[in-house]
């Protein structure tokens, strides 16, 4: 396990595809970004709902701004996969 940003963010190859996440949880940096920037949730709301500290939520956003292109690329890949899956498996 590689610890990043002190104790808040970690990268573990076998958890959530090795994507950066809040230490000790399955909540990824991309999850926090999606909730905060795209869905308009406050960091306080995210911290309370997902039982992480406010420092964890802020660290996730700081990590995002420091590694924006990589996180955005991961999010775009996830969206493309979801779109392709929906097209091939219509109900």
N, C-alpha and C positions, 0 to 999 in steps of 0.2 A: 504494500500500500504506500502511495506517495502522498504525503501531507502537503497541502498548498495553502497559502495565506494563513499561516499560523495554525490554528486549530479548527477553523470554520469550513474549509473546502478540502475535499480529498478526491483523488482519482484512484479507483480500484478496478483493474481490468475485468474482473468477473461480476461486477455490480453495475447495472444500468449501462452495459456496453462500454464501460470505462470512461463514461462521460463525467465531467466534474459535477460533484454533488455535495450537499451539506453533510458534513461528517456525521456518521452514525445513522444516516437516514437514506431513503431512496429518492429524496427530493432533489432533482438536478438543478443546476444553475439555469438551464433552459426552461424548466418548469416555472421557476421564480420569474424569469424574464417574461414568459408568456402571460402569467397571471398579472404581473405588475404593468408592463408596458402595453400589452395587447388587450388585456381585459380590464385594466384600470383598477385593479385591487391595490390597496395600500400595503406597504411592507409590514405595517403593524397587523393588518388583517391576515396577511399570509402567515406571519409568525404565529399568530394565535390559532388559526385553523389547522396548520400543519405541525403544531407543537415544536417549533424551533425558536431560538432566541431572535430578538430583533437584530442583534449583531450578526447572526447567521444570515438573515435575509439581506442585510446591508452588504455583507461580505460576498454574497452571491451576485449582487448587482455590481460590486466593485470588480469581481472576477470577470464578469461579463464585459464591462467597459475596458478592461485590460486585455481581453482575449475575444473581442467582439467578432472578428471575421471567422474564427473557428466555431464559436457558438452559433453564429448565424448560419454557417454552412451546415452544421448538424441539424439545426431546426428546419432548414430548407429541405434537406435530405429526408427528414421524417415526414414533412408535408407531402413531398413528391411520392413517397412510399404509400402514404395514406390515400392520396388521390388515385394512384395506380390500382391499389387494392379495391377501392370503391368502384372504379370503372370495370374491373374484372369480376366483381362479386356483387352485382346489383341485386336488390331484393324485390 
